[in-house]
Amino acid sequence: MSEYKKIENAKAELTCTLEGEEWEKAKKTAFRKLASKVEIKGFRKGQAPKNLVNKYINNQEVLLDAAESLAQKAMDDAIKEHELTLIDRPELKIDEMLDEKCVLTFSCPVLPDVKLGDYKALKYEVEDVKVEDKEVNDEVARNLDRKADLELKDEGEVEDGDTVVIDFEGFLDDVPFEGGKADNHELLIGSHSFIPGFEDQLIGMKAEEEKDINVVFPEDYHAEELKGKPARFHVTVHEIKKKVLPEYNDEFVKELKIDDVETVEAYENYIRSNIEQRKKDQATQDAENKLIDELSDIVEAEIPQVMIDSELQSMIQNYETRLMQQGISLSQFMQLTGQTIDGLKETMKEDALKRVKINLGLAEIVKKEKIAISPEDVNAEYERMADLYGLTVEELHNYVPEDTLLDDLKLQKALDLLKNSK
């Protein structure tokens, strides 16, 4: 048996009374557990008669052990009974602990009260997209460029777009500095991968020509000792290679081995279709972002700091995952940028608050619209995710609890309802 009482915004009390057969069984189990540890002279450990053991066991210890053994289940049942969503760990207080019954009170941080505006008036509008001929031509040009060969220039000078093989050594006040020297380094002119002004000064040089190049390191350069410093690089150009594009014809298209695409016309239609799909996807995402931004604007709630902190932690973890996919750890990123975790959280704070408001708004729509998810929908989503991540459904259950998936599906259904409202 349990009672629910809201005591303030985002705070509620659950009072659970343990009594009857369940309470009696828990006490007996607690007594046996404590009795098994009692040592009485003349008896093996845990084998002494009950009336004798009673003298060595404090009844309050038995009651406390019994209460603790039932507390988690009592709280879980009460949360389910009153359909609560906790936002942090509850605090337990034992109000009454007698042989006949035990009364537990859980102080529960719950979702805050939410006042939601007219969500049915929100508009979801996906802009029409159009693909220009120039976009198709530019994509063709980029793909030709990726397939280009480098051909050694026997004569001529370095031009923009050429690739050069160079030796270089850098000096600060005529003193070589660490990391400023390389031999046979390959550099694409126009890639802007070197210090500003370096590549420009190579233009016009010939093979085996030497030259001093003067540059100034940027103020935001990663090496502290070089920031804003003027430097001189002695450079030798060994080779100059020009880019030779393949001929654009049906043979080029066939070599790409794209299913059912063997002519220039078919290839350009294929590219147009891909660009159109990318634009449609982006337009759909933009429309959704605009919709949920507008939803956050009509959510009024006194949001507990614990919810913002939890969202920030989730955002940091996602950010760390993206960095790892790029081959860099979060700590390495912090060292390179000079940021701290607190600083990163500060930059994310506004977005975290907005995300919390959006989720609260969607959760409120779930309640108002009485949105439910069928077991079939849950199973279908598990199967979809298992296929996506290459796991079995059983394995996925270990990573994504059913309650979490159910909540996510409800929120998605609420968002779908917003999109389809007229």
FENDASUL-V228516 format. One record per helix or strand. SS is the DSSP state (2 for helix, 1 for strand). FROM is the first residue (numbers start at 0). TO is the last residue. If there is no record, write none. Layout:
ss=SS from=FROM to=TO
ss=SS from=FROM to=TO
This chain:
ss=1 from=1 to=7
ss=1 from=10 to=18
ss=2 from=19 to=34
ss=2 from=49 to=55
ss=2 from=58 to=80
ss=1 from=85 to=85
ss=1 from=90 to=96
ss=1 from=100 to=109
ss=1 from=113 to=115
ss=2 from=118 to=120
ss=2 from=132 to=145
ss=1 from=148 to=151
ss=1 from=162 to=171
ss=1 from=174 to=187
ss=2 from=199 to=201
ss=1 from=209 to=215
ss=2 from=223 to=225
ss=1 from=229 to=243
ss=2 from=249 to=254
ss=1 from=257 to=257
ss=1 from=260 to=260
ss=2 from=263 to=296
ss=1 from=298 to=300
ss=2 from=304 to=324
ss=2 from=329 to=336
ss=2 from=340 to=367
ss=2 from=374 to=388
ss=2 from=392 to=398
ss=2 from=401 to=419
